Structure formats: C-alpha cells, structure tokens
Amino acid sequence: MSQEKRRNKRETCYAKAILADQPIPGYIRDISKRGLRVEFPAVIDTPEKEQNKLVVAPDETTGIENFALTISIKRREIVEGFTVLGIAVESADKEALGAFRDLIALYQ
C-alpha cells in the first residue's frame, strides 16, 4: 500500500470535467483546494507535466456555473481502459476560483 502524500484533504466529488484538447468528458472523483482526480472513460493521450485548460461542469442542481481552470497534470494512470489523472490547479480567474471553492464546500 502506498503512503498518502497529499497535504490537503480530498473530498469525494461528482462533476464533469472536459480537457481543452480532448473530446471525451471525464468525471471528477475527488477534489481539494489544490487539485482533483479525474477519470476519463477511455484511454486519452495527455502527457504528464503538461499545462492545459480544464472546464468543470457541476451538476445543474448545485447552482454552480461551469468554470475553467488552468491545470497541470501531475499523474497519469491507465486502469482497465480508463485514464485517471491527478491534476494540480495552477490558476483561475476570480469567478472560476469562487466557483471552485463553492464546489469544494458543497462536498465537505
């Protein structure tokens, strides 16, 4: 069993996530102040350490609008045909940052 290295507590989360360069939406499985874990239902070719844009689409019932984050991919793993990405949030505009915090708060 590997030792947990994250400093921020992760909360279970359910929202869609779309990478700017990928047509297949993924699903956020957990979220923290500094990052997310996103699963894509296919093998996608997105290298680690690369910056990208991620659009987060929370469920309509949350009242949180879609928002975009600048992210970097810290970990990429293929598990039974799924791509699992460990993502760090690098930057966001003020509105997106507020929506991101609201999404975290929703699942705490």
Secondary structure, 3 states (H helix, E strand, C coil): CCCCCCCCCCEEEEEEEEECCCCCCEEEEEECCCEEEEEECCCCCCCCCCEEEEEEEECHHHCCCCEEEEEEEEEEEEECCEEEEEEEEEECCHHHHHHHHHHHHHCC
